[in-house]
Amino acid sequence: MIIPPVGGLGGGLAPVQGEALAQAGQGSGGTEAAGGGFGSALTEAVSSLEKTQQSGDSAAQSLATGNVADPQAAVVTVEDAQLAMQLAAQIRTKATEAVQTIFQTQV
């Protein structure tokens, strides 16, 4: 069984991550000079995750009702949405831990 990378079929987070990395390399060190900064990259990532979840939901509904032409593609879309959500949850957890560590640091 071939497992596509996250974002391979249903959108995922890969294009947004690539854009964010490309923006981070631009400018003179400021995030505003990079073309929108961290806030816009985060907004795009959440929007991409939402689209992936919606496509996974519709594929799951199609599978459940039997109205799908290619069941394998539908299953891959559902798995892609699940992996994207797991990745987002892990990123959120790591970011929360990082913020807590920063707040606990004594100066």
Order of alpha helices (4+ residues) and beta strands (2+ residues): alpha-alpha-alpha
